[in-house]
Amino acid sequence: MTATLLVVGHDPTTALGAALAGAAHAVVADLTDATLAGVDGPAGIVVGAGGDTAALARRAVALGVPVLIEAVGRLTPDDFAVLTGTDAVFAALRRRFESDARWARGRVAAGGIGLAWGVHAEALASRAPDPLTEALDLLDACTATTGCPLVRARRFDRGRGAPATWTLDLAHGVTGQLLVRMADRRSRTAGGPELAAMRILASHGLVAADLDGPLQRTHGRRGPSVEHVGADGARRVLAAFEGVVAGTGGPPPVTLAAIAGMHRALGTTTGRDSTT
């Protein structure tokens, strides 16, 4: 079996897993000598959300090919220390590739809303592998849009069944919040919007990016119509990784090394919400 892209740990209920489902890539359950013997030199490996993410990622990186890791929230700081020894290990953070996020980044960069001072990002029915992966994805989109890196974060534990929340301090005095609620398994399987959004507040306005699929408004002879357009961030991050594997250039996915600080801040700073 010849494959330019090998997928291990495929989970079809996640956003990236759904994007991979219809692709003509080789899929294996594990990276063992037996499974690799049936693949003729994979040029890149996608580590999905199924199975032991850390163990699969370590074995994939040891093969010396570009690696895209989906469930980055399941990795520990020690995993990051091992896996970031090469610049060819990427995190499958998809939000920055979604159309509204790219539009928002252009608006902020053009100075159209003035000086940013606050951000808010949330996902109310996330199909990411876990809350921390979704939080990293949203925060990556916020920092890429504002140009303000994360300084510190604090997670508030509101109890079982409640969404995970973080308060943020970004550079240049920008503050913010993250909120992540996971979709249950049935709704993840059925699909549907993730109800994700990002808001950038600034001195002369705000940018509102709907990340779960922007609304496209059309005016024609039959009157106005509204169409729900898929965000396709998962497909775009996969295409970006395929560009890395093929050496065709283009914006690559975020490297694992680039988000190590964000992962450490979001994953280890916790607190109890005094209001509950």
DOLUMLO-725896 format. One record per residue (C-alpha): x negated, y, z negated; residue number from 1; chain; residue in one letter. Coordinates in pm, 1 decimal, decimal comma. Each point is the difference from the previous one (the first is absolute). Layout:
BEGIN
<kolza <X; Y; Z>; NUM; "A"; "A"> ...
This chain:
BEGIN
<kolza <0,0; 0,0; 0,0>; 1; "A"; "M"> <kolza <-149,8; 333,1; 106,2>; 2; "A"; "T"> <kolza <95,3; 309,2; -202,1>; 3; "A"; "A"> <kolza <-119,7; 357,8; -13,9>; 4; "A"; "T"> <kolza <205,1; 49,9; -316,1>; 5; "A"; "L"> <kolza <51,2; -259,0; -271,2>; 6; "A"; "L"> <kolza <279,8; 47,1; -256,1>; 7; "A"; "V"> <kolza <-24,3; -171,3; -338,0>; 8; "A"; "V"> <kolza <256,0; 27,4; -279,2>; 9; "A"; "G"> <kolza <277,6; 120,2; 229,5>; 10; "A"; "H"> <kolza <311,9; 121,7; -187,6>; 11; "A"; "D"> <kolza <281,7; 88,5; 243,4>; 12; "A"; "P"> <kolza <199,6; 192,2; -262,7>; 13; "A"; "T"> <kolza <-252,8; 284,2; -28,6>; 14; "A"; "T"> <kolza <-22,1; 290,0; 244,1>; 15; "A"; "A"> <kolza <-331,3; -113,8; 149,5>; 16; "A"; "L"> <kolza <111,4; -363,0; -6,0>; 17; "A"; "G"> <kolza <304,5; 91,9; 207,6>; 18; "A"; "A"> <kolza <-221,3; 183,8; 249,6>; 19; "A"; "A"> <kolza <-223,1; -305,6; 28,3>; 20; "A"; "L"> <kolza <288,6; -241,9; 46,8>; 21; "A"; "A"> <kolza <45,6; 71,4; 369,8>; 22; "A"; "G"> <kolza <-368,2; 36,9; 84,7>; 23; "A"; "A"> <kolza <-200,8; -263,1; 185,4>; 24; "A"; "A"> <kolza <-260,9; -50,7; -272,3>; 25; "A"; "H"> <kolza <-124,4; -323,1; -151,2>; 26; "A"; "A"> <kolza <151,2; -60,8; -343,4>; 27; "A"; "V"> <kolza <-157,8; -233,5; -256,2>; 28; "A"; "V"> <kolza <90,7; -81,5; -359,0>; 29; "A"; "A"> <kolza <-354,5; 29,1; -135,3>; 30; "A"; "D"> <kolza <-356,6; 71,7; 105,7>; 31; "A"; "L"> <kolza <-147,1; -344,8; -47,0>; 32; "A"; "T"> <kolza <-254,7; -176,5; 214,7>; 33; "A"; "D"> <kolza <279,7; -216,8; 135,0>; 34; "A"; "A"> <kolza <220,5; 290,2; 111,6>; 35; "A"; "T"> <kolza <-291,7; 203,1; 136,6>; 36; "A"; "L"> <kolza <-115,1; -298,5; 202,7>; 37; "A"; "A"> <kolza <311,7; 40,5; 214,0>; 38; "A"; "G"> <kolza <-64,0; 368,1; 71,9>; 39; "A"; "V"> <kolza <-259,2; 109,7; 252,5>; 40; "A"; "D"> <kolza <-178,0; 287,4; -169,9>; 41; "A"; "G"> <kolza <258,1; 245,0; -135,0>; 42; "A"; "P"> <kolza <-105,3; 360,1; 67,5>; 43; "A"; "A"> <kolza <209,5; 136,9; -286,4>; 44; "A"; "G"> <kolza <203,9; -129,0; -293,3>; 45; "A"; "I"> <kolza <320,8; 130,9; -156,5>; 46; "A"; "V"> <kolza <47,5; -104,5; -362,9>; 47; "A"; "V"> <kolza <374,9; 13,2; -62,2>; 48; "A"; "G"> <kolza <191,6; 7,4; -326,2>; 49; "A"; "A"> <kolza <47,1; -376,1; -29,5>; 50; "A"; "G"> <kolza <-235,2; -204,2; -215,6>; 51; "A"; "G"> <kolza <-294,6; 114,4; -212,6>; 52; "A"; "D"> <kolza <-86,6; 337,1; 153,9>; 53; "A"; "T"> <kolza <-336,9; 39,4; -173,5>; 54; "A"; "A"> <kolza <-124,8; -349,6; 83,6>; 55; "A"; "A"> <kolza <118,5; 21,3; 360,8>; 56; "A"; "L"> <kolza <-155,1; 346,0; 40,7>; 57; "A"; "A"> <kolza <-335,5; -113,8; -136,4>; 58; "A"; "R"> <kolza <-9,5; -297,3; 236,4>; 59; "A"; "R"> <kolza <104,4; 219,4; 293,8>; 60; "A"; "A"> <kolza <-269,3; 260,4; -70,2>; 61; "A"; "V"> <kolza <-262,5; -275,3; -28,1>; 62; "A"; "A"> <kolza <66,5; -86,0; 365,4>; 63; "A"; "L"> <kolza <-145,5; 337,1; 104,0>; 64; "A"; "G"> <kolza <290,4; 124,4; 213,6>; 65; "A"; "V"> <kolza <231,8; 301,7; -49,7>; 66; "A"; "P"> <kolza <261,6; -72,6; -265,3>; 67; "A"; "V"> <kolza <337,7; 169,0; -63,7>; 68; "A"; "L"> <kolza <142,9; -60,2; -351,3>; 69; "A"; "I"> <kolza <370,6; 52,6; -59,4>; 70; "A"; "E"> <kolza <54,8; -43,7; -376,4>; 71; "A"; "A"> <kolza <-275,0; 234,5; -119,3>; 72; "A"; "V"> <kolza <191,2; 59,4; -324,4>; 73; "A"; "G"> <kolza <-71,4; -359,3; -102,4>; 74; "A"; "R"> <kolza <-376,7; 50,4; 9,3>; 75; "A"; "L"> <kolza <-197,3; 77,8; -315,7>; 76; "A"; "T"> <kolza <-283,0; 253,8; -34,0>; 77; "A"; "P"> <kolza <-240,3; -295,2; 6,3>; 78; "A"; "D"> <kolza <152,7; -111,3; 330,3>; 79; "A"; "D"> <kolza <-55,6; 348,7; 140,0>; 80; "A"; "F"> <kolza <-363,9; -10,8; -107,2>; 81; "A"; "A"> <kolza <-51,1; -321,7; 195,3>; 82; "A"; "V"> <kolza <213,0; 83,0; 304,0>; 83; "A"; "L"> <kolza <-123,9; 354,7; 66,6>; 84; "A"; "T"> <kolza <-353,6; -102,9; 86,6>; 85; "A"; "G"> <kolza <86,0; 49,0; 368,4>; 86; "A"; "T"> <kolza <186,0; 276,2; 183,8>; 87; "A"; "D"> <kolza <195,5; -257,6; 202,8>; 88; "A"; "A"> <kolza <251,3; -80,8; -277,3>; 89; "A"; "V"> <kolza <324,6; 196,0; 31,8>; 90; "A"; "F"> <kolza <314,5; 52,2; -206,2>; 91; "A"; "A"> <kolza <330,8; -42,1; 183,0>; 92; "A"; "A"> <kolza <135,4; 336,9; -114,6>; 93; "A"; "L"> <kolza <264,9; 85,1; 258,3>; 94; "A"; "R"> <kolza <167,9; 321,3; -117,3>; 95; "A"; "R"> <kolza <-254,4; 236,3; 159,2>; 96; "A"; "R"> <kolza <73,6; -168,9; 334,8>; 97; "A"; "F"> <kolza <373,5; 70,3; -16,9>; 98; "A"; "E"> <kolza <134,5; 269,1; 230,7>; 99; "A"; "S"> <kolza <134,8; 235,6; -267,2>; 100; "A"; "D"> <kolza <-324,1; -17,6; -200,2>; 101; "A"; "A"> <kolza <-204,5; 90,2; 308,2>; 102; "A"; "R"> <kolza <239,3; 284,8; 75,4>; 103; "A"; "W"> <kolza <-26,7; 127,9; -359,7>; 104; "A"; "A"> <kolza <-378,9; -10,7; 10,2>; 105; "A"; "R"> <kolza <-0,2; 213,7; 312,8>; 106; "A"; "G"> <kolza <234,5; 254,9; -158,5>; 107; "A"; "R"> <kolza <-211,3; 30,0; -314,5>; 108; "A"; "V"> <kolza <-328,2; 15,8; 192,7>; 109; "A"; "A"> <kolza <139,5; 278,8; 218,8>; 110; "A"; "A"> <kolza <71,0; 209,0; -308,8>; 111; "A"; "G"> <kolza <371,4; 7,1; 73,7>; 112; "A"; "G"> <kolza <108,4; -31,1; -365,0>; 113; "A"; "I"> <kolza <-285,9; 178,9; -173,8>; 114; "A"; "G"> <kolza <-195,2; -130,2; -298,9>; 115; "A"; "L"> <kolza <117,2; -338,6; -129,8>; 116; "A"; "A"> <kolza <65,8; -19,4; -373,1>; 117; "A"; "W"> <kolza <212,8; -313,5; -50,2>; 118; "A"; "G"> <kolza <75,1; -341,5; 147,3>; 119; "A"; "V"> <kolza <270,1; -259,9; -60,9>; 120; "A"; "H"> <kolza <11,3; -343,6; 160,5>; 121; "A"; "A"> <kolza <231,7; -290,2; -61,2>; 122; "A"; "E"> <kolza <110,8; -335,0; 137,0>; 123; "A"; "A"> <kolza <330,3; -129,4; -135,6>; 124; "A"; "L"> <kolza <13,4; -336,2; 179,1>; 125; "A"; "A"> <kolza <-360,4; -73,1; 84,1>; 126; "A"; "S"> <kolza <-101,8; -298,5; 212,0>; 127; "A"; "R"> <kolza <-363,6; 35,0; -101,3>; 128; "A"; "A"> <kolza <-150,2; -304,5; -175,0>; 129; "A"; "P"> <kolza <5,8; 166,3; -346,1>; 130; "A"; "D"> <kolza <58,4; 342,7; -162,7>; 131; "A"; "P"> <kolza <-368,4; 92,1; -19,0>; 132; "A"; "L"> <kolza <-54,2; -68,0; 370,6>; 133; "A"; "T"> <kolza <298,5; 223,8; 83,0>; 134; "A"; "E"> <kolza <-123,4; 271,0; -238,9>; 135; "A"; "A"> <kolza <-343,4; -7,1; 164,4>; 136; "A"; "L"> <kolza <166,2; 21,9; 340,5>; 137; "A"; "D"> <kolza <211,6; 300,9; -97,5>; 138; "A"; "L"> <kolza <-288,3; 174,1; -174,5>; 139; "A"; "L"> <kolza <-224,3; -55,9; 302,5>; 140; "A"; "D"> <kolza <261,2; 171,4; 216,7>; 141; "A"; "A"> <kolza <28,7; 290,4; -245,5>; 142; "A"; "C"> <kolza <-374,8; 59,0; -31,9>; 143; "A"; "T"> <kolza <-51,5; -34,0; 375,4>; 144; "A"; "A"> <kolza <278,6; 253,6; 61,8>; 145; "A"; "T"> <kolza <-107,5; 259,6; -256,2>; 146; "A"; "T"> <kolza <-374,0; -54,5; 29,5>; 147; "A"; "G"> <kolza <-12,0; -15,7; -381,2>; 148; "A"; "C"> <kolza <-161,5; -312,4; -150,7>; 149; "A"; "P"> <kolza <126,3; -156,7; -321,9>; 150; "A"; "L"> <kolza <-157,8; 121,2; -324,1>; 151; "A"; "V"> <kolza <194,2; -205,3; -254,7>; 152; "A"; "R"> <kolza <321,3; -200,0; -36,5>; 153; "A"; "A"> <kolza <213,7; -128,0; -284,3>; 154; "A"; "R"> <kolza <251,5; -280,7; 28,1>; 155; "A"; "R"> <kolza <312,3; -4,0; -215,5>; 156; "A"; "F"> <kolza <148,1; -334,9; -96,7>; 157; "A"; "D"> <kolza <377,2; 37,7; -25,0>; 158; "A"; "R"> <kolza <71,1; -364,7; -61,2>; 159; "A"; "G"> <kolza <101,5; -302,7; 200,8>; 160; "A"; "R"> <kolza <215,5; 69,0; 304,9>; 161; "A"; "G"> <kolza <-80,4; 372,2; 10,4>; 162; "A"; "A"> <kolza <-204,6; 151,1; 282,7>; 163; "A"; "P"> <kolza <-372,2; 49,5; -53,4>; 164; "A"; "A"> <kolza <-87,5; 369,4; -32,7>; 165; "A"; "T"> <kolza <-324,2; 193,9; 0,3>; 166; "A"; "W"> <kolza <-83,2; 365,1; -65,1>; 167; "A"; "T"> <kolza <-286,0; 135,8; 211,2>; 168; "A"; "L"> <kolza <-262,8; 269,8; -10,7>; 169; "A"; "D"> <kolza <-155,8; 71,1; 338,6>; 170; "A"; "L"> <kolza <-282,3; 235,3; 88,9>; 171; "A"; "A"> <kolza <60,6; 375,6; 32,2>; 172; "A"; "H"> <kolza <266,5; 0,9; -271,5>; 173; "A"; "G"> <kolza <253,9; -216,5; 185,7>; 174; "A"; "V"> <kolza <222,1; -211,4; -225,3>; 175; "A"; "T"> <kolza <241,8; -275,0; 90,8>; 176; "A"; "G"> <kolza <200,5; -312,5; -69,5>; 177; "A"; "Q"> <kolza <23,6; -349,1; 146,0>; 178; "A"; "L"> <kolza <298,3; -229,9; -42,3>; 179; "A"; "L"> <kolza <18,9; -359,0; 126,6>; 180; "A"; "V"> <kolza <289,1; -244,4; -27,3>; 181; "A"; "R"> <kolza <-38,5; -336,2; 170,5>; 182; "A"; "M"> <kolza <272,9; -146,0; 219,1>; 183; "A"; "A"> <kolza <129,6; -334,3; -119,8>; 184; "A"; "D"> <kolza <-91,6; -307,8; 199,7>; 185; "A"; "R"> <kolza <339,6; -22,3; 175,1>; 186; "A"; "R"> <kolza <-5,4; 357,0; 130,2>; 187; "A"; "S"> <kolza <-363,8; -32,8; 102,7>; 188; "A"; "R"> <kolza <89,2; -302,5; 208,0>; 189; "A"; "T"> <kolza <301,3; 174,3; 151,4>; 190; "A"; "A"> <kolza <-194,5; 314,8; 87,2>; 191; "A"; "G"> <kolza <145,9; 349,1; -19,8>; 192; "A"; "G"> <kolza <-152,7; 336,4; -86,2>; 193; "A"; "P"> <kolza <-241,6; 28,2; -289,9>; 194; "A"; "E"> <kolza <133,4; 345,1; -99,3>; 195; "A"; "L"> <kolza <-350,7; 141,8; -12,9>; 196; "A"; "A"> <kolza <-72,1; 372,6; 12,2>; 197; "A"; "A"> <kolza <-278,4; 250,6; -52,9>; 198; "A"; "M"> <kolza <42,0; 367,9; -90,4>; 199; "A"; "R"> <kolza <-278,6; 256,7; 12,2>; 200; "A"; "I"> <kolza <85,3; 326,2; -177,7>; 201; "A"; "L"> <kolza <-201,2; 310,3; 82,6>; 202; "A"; "A"> <kolza <-6,9; 374,2; -46,0>; 203; "A"; "S"> <kolza <197,8; 76,8; 316,9>; 204; "A"; "H"> <kolza <217,0; -308,2; 46,9>; 205; "A"; "G"> <kolza <7,1; -377,3; -15,7>; 206; "A"; "L"> <kolza <-39,3; -300,5; 224,2>; 207; "A"; "V"> <kolza <245,5; -288,9; -39,7>; 208; "A"; "A"> <kolza <-112,9; -325,1; 158,4>; 209; "A"; "A"> <kolza <240,2; -294,9; 3,6>; 210; "A"; "D"> <kolza <-229,6; -301,5; 16,4>; 211; "A"; "L"> <kolza <257,5; -279,1; 20,3>; 212; "A"; "D"> <kolza <99,2; 94,7; 353,7>; 213; "A"; "G"> <kolza <64,5; 357,3; 116,1>; 214; "A"; "P"> <kolza <334,2; 107,1; 140,0>; 215; "A"; "L"> <kolza <-4,6; 95,0; 366,9>; 216; "A"; "Q"> <kolza <269,8; 250,1; 93,8>; 217; "A"; "R"> <kolza <103,6; 14,9; 364,9>; 218; "A"; "T"> <kolza <228,1; 255,9; 167,6>; 219; "A"; "H"> <kolza <146,2; -90,5; 337,8>; 220; "A"; "G"> <kolza <314,0; 11,9; 212,6>; 221; "A"; "R"> <kolza <178,2; -235,1; -236,5>; 222; "A"; "R"> <kolza <-79,3; 214,5; -300,5>; 223; "A"; "G"> <kolza <-256,3; -39,1; -277,5>; 224; "A"; "P"> <kolza <-114,9; -342,1; -116,4>; 225; "A"; "S"> <kolza <-227,0; -120,6; -278,1>; 226; "A"; "V"> <kolza <-222,1; -304,9; 39,9>; 227; "A"; "E"> <kolza <-201,4; -165,0; -275,5>; 228; "A"; "H"> <kolza <-350,8; -42,1; 142,0>; 229; "A"; "V"> <kolza <-236,1; -256,3; -153,9>; 230; "A"; "G"> <kolza <-304,7; 147,3; -167,1>; 231; "A"; "A"> <kolza <-228,0; -275,9; 134,8>; 232; "A"; "D"> <kolza <-287,7; 79,8; -234,8>; 233; "A"; "G"> <kolza <-73,4; -370,8; -41,9>; 234; "A"; "A"> <kolza <-22,2; -51,2; 374,8>; 235; "A"; "R"> <kolza <-225,0; 301,7; 37,8>; 236; "A"; "R"> <kolza <-243,1; -103,3; -273,6>; 237; "A"; "V"> <kolza <-16,9; -345,0; 159,7>; 238; "A"; "L"> <kolza <-69,9; 161,5; 338,6>; 239; "A"; "A"> <kolza <-270,0; 214,3; -161,5>; 240; "A"; "A"> <kolza <-165,4; -311,5; -142,0>; 241; "A"; "F"> <kolza <21,5; -173,6; 335,7>; 242; "A"; "E"> <kolza <-181,5; 303,2; 143,0>; 243; "A"; "G"> <kolza <-280,1; -51,6; -252,4>; 244; "A"; "V"> <kolza <-23,0; -369,3; 87,9>; 245; "A"; "V"> <kolza <-2,8; 70,9; 373,0>; 246; "A"; "A"> <kolza <-237,8; 295,2; -35,5>; 247; "A"; "G"> <kolza <230,4; 230,3; 195,4>; 248; "A"; "T"> <kolza <-17,1; 287,9; -248,3>; 249; "A"; "G"> <kolza <287,2; 209,7; -130,5>; 250; "A"; "G"> <kolza <86,0; 85,4; -360,0>; 251; "A"; "P"> <kolza <-85,1; -306,5; -212,9>; 252; "A"; "P"> <kolza <188,2; -114,4; -310,5>; 253; "A"; "P"> <kolza <-121,3; 126,8; -338,1>; 254; "A"; "V"> <kolza <-305,3; -186,4; -126,6>; 255; "A"; "T"> <kolza <26,6; -180,6; -330,6>; 256; "A"; "L"> <kolza <-295,0; 202,8; -130,6>; 257; "A"; "A"> <kolza <185,7; 326,6; 69,8>; 258; "A"; "A"> <kolza <287,9; -89,9; -233,1>; 259; "A"; "I"> <kolza <-204,8; -157,0; -281,8>; 260; "A"; "A"> <kolza <34,8; 310,8; -216,1>; 261; "A"; "G"> <kolza <376,0; 23,7; 59,8>; 262; "A"; "M"> <kolza <41,8; -369,1; -77,5>; 263; "A"; "H"> <kolza <-189,1; 36,8; -326,0>; 264; "A"; "R"> <kolza <198,8; 308,7; -103,9>; 265; "A"; "A"> <kolza <345,3; -134,8; 86,3>; 266; "A"; "L"> <kolza <-66,6; -349,3; -128,6>; 267; "A"; "G"> <kolza <-155,8; 68,5; -338,9>; 268; "A"; "T"> <kolza <152,2; 320,7; -139,9>; 269; "A"; "T"> <kolza <325,6; -94,0; -169,0>; 270; "A"; "T"> <kolza <222,4; 147,0; -267,6>; 271; "A"; "G"> <kolza <338,8; -33,6; -162,2>; 272; "A"; "R"> <kolza <267,0; 246,1; 104,6>; 273; "A"; "D"> <kolza <102,0; 175,1; -323,7>; 274; "A"; "S"> <kolza <350,2; 68,1; 134,2>; 275; "A"; "T"> <kolza <97,8; -369,7; 3,3>; 276; "A"; "T"> 
